[in-house]
């Protein structure tokens, strides 16, 4: 049927008397008749003499039987799926049929059907109903309706052709010429042009199903005593197969004369819809464009009808609000709309796109000032802070859409926003999120799984919220059980930001005068096999380890016995060093002989980073020489989670001693443990440790090839997906290239590569385990370009 033909309503021609006879004969219903507003059907409300109030609908002569059959069966389906949803029920005829065929005076056949009458007032006729609460409830009801229809199918779902169908919007394009106002005509042309280029192609990528797509204020019924309470949704004549976005924008088009913020309307309806039928990201970002198109369609339809033989026949109340709302919405703009919609539904807010699919960047200077005003001065990693708004896999994305390859961040070890982890967090948070004071199977299962391949003396987990807390607690337990308070660490170590772990991190205080160093901490010489004093000595392990004897003696001289040796076995902060074989065991044996414990800090080395799940094993530290394992960062792939692993015997002694009420409110909460379990799933299913070994070796091999051409690369070292690249001014003297290291980091940033440093002249590369050779090649090519330009 042509658009011109569809513009004509051609209402069926049945008098009240004729209708009364037909309804009485076919349905056995009689009463007082009131004609109802309807676009193409003839509709009557009947106040039944037998107490039954119903609506009789006589279909347009052009209506296909299959379309009516679809509406009838959809109503029955909705009642099965959501019985409390206030929609009309189908009243069967005396013959038991859902609809009856009748003829008008001209012999034309029509379908007649009867539906239950829903009491209430039409929303758009109740001024008090134009409120945020009502709009939210409209969205919630529309969402429930769409959710109930999500599994409904009918062969005529795509055959209900009408000009209100947003997916058929371009069919109205020739009618734009009938708009008399030049400015309004031009705006409609722009919106339809964008619809062809952007909106409709994007709409086709959203979820599609049978939808109502007519839930505007004229088809919503509110409680006369409470205008925020909805008592019905009617008129299923526009129902068909379309995007669920069509339901939202239709429900958002009812606009009050006294309002001037259509985005607020859209946000209220959308957040209501999202509360009952959760939206996806591409849907939330398309709502502004879809509503603009819906308003432009309505404007065109109203103007075009005025040019037909049916001009002056009112069907839509206050049709003038369409162009007014369209102009206001267009003026407010897409960037503001997308931001506000995302905030309303708690989607992360990041850069919206303009009409050319280009990201709209925000005022980064303004954001930085706001950040410092509310959060204080914070280290930003780079000279110019990055405004990162989303991430996926190996990539992070800025507000302006720039993609950065992440070679810096070792928290999302299995890749940013891994879908399996995100899904596990969502599902657990939707069911229960509480602490370990309550019994929970998930927490117990996670602890058992995490310790499954460890020796018997490492069988018990204490869950906290971060690596800092884990290291702090492990040291507290070590001090309590050893009855000593001294600590041994490796030079330039970093173990956390609590008061205790800051003392155990001489990266934080090594620059201070000696008299300001913590007296109960002693630092071991780093076992540096590149520039250290025993770098080329075959007895390097024993000679470096001998420094532990000196450190233990120095502590005792100051009145502090060694409670523990805490070591990051990746030696990440010390420059990603490769300690000589057996070094860690020699130190551990000296410490244990002196009555101290050994704490393997796996915050950076664990979860497969070093080519084995446990980093201490990758670097040769024997199981029997480890008393505590601590974990953080990647164990939850970004979800706050820290772990202390120790023996049940030590745990029992500790709880019988100083801390009988050991407890962390959030530590080991069910959501964090769900994330931890999901991380283990991914590592195993995707065989990421083996992959990390292969890709890490390839990365170091490729950097080694660059070292053949660029003398600044002094040393390349590491295991698995942990690599250190030491940069020097001269390979003979090994003078650190500190300034050039800083410049290279910024130059790589300019090429959209994020890297950091371990020491002032050592690049610290910690890609996620999901890297492939493609990411290695991207990194190496950029690094090659930087080195070539600055050699």
Secondary structure, 3 states (H helix, E strand, C coil): CCHHHHHCCCCCCCCHHHHHHHHHHHHCCCEEEEEECCCCCEEEEEEECCCCEEEEEECCCCCCHHHHHHHHHHHHHHHHHCCCCCECCEECCCCCCCCEEEECCCCCEEEEEEEECCCCEEHHHCHHHCCHHHHHHHHHHHHHHHHHCCCCCCCCCCCCCCCCCHHHHHHHHHHHHHCCCHHHHHHHHHHHHHHHHHHHHHHCCCCEEEECCCCCCCCEEEECCEEEEEEEECCCCCCEEEECHHHHHHHCCCCCCCCCCHHHHHHHHHHHHHHHCCCCHHHHCCHHHHHHHHHHHHHHHHHHHCCCCCCCCCCCCCCCHHHHHHHHHHHHCHHHHHHHHHHHHCCCCCCCECCCCCECCCCHHHHHHHHHHHHCCCCCCCCCCCCEEEEEECEEEECCCCEEEECCCCCCCCCECCHHHHHHHHHHHHHCCCCCCCCCHHHHHHHHHHCCCCCCCCCEEEEECCHHHHHHHHHHHHHHHHCCCEEEEECCCCCCCCHHHHHCCCCCCCCCCHHHCCCCEEEECCCCCCCCCCCCCCCHHHHHHCHHHHHHHHHHHCCCCEEEEEEECCCCCCCCCCCCCCHHHHHHHHHHHCCCEEEEECCCCCCCCCCCCCHHHHCCCCHHHCCEEEECHHHHCCCCCEEEEECHHHHHHHHCCCCCCCCCCCCCCHHHHHHHHHHHHHHHHCCHHHHHHHHHHHHHHHHHHHHCCCCCEEEEEEECCEEEEEEEEECCCCEECHHHHHHHHHHHHHCCEECEEEECCEEEECCCCCCCHHHHHHHHHHHHHHHHHHC
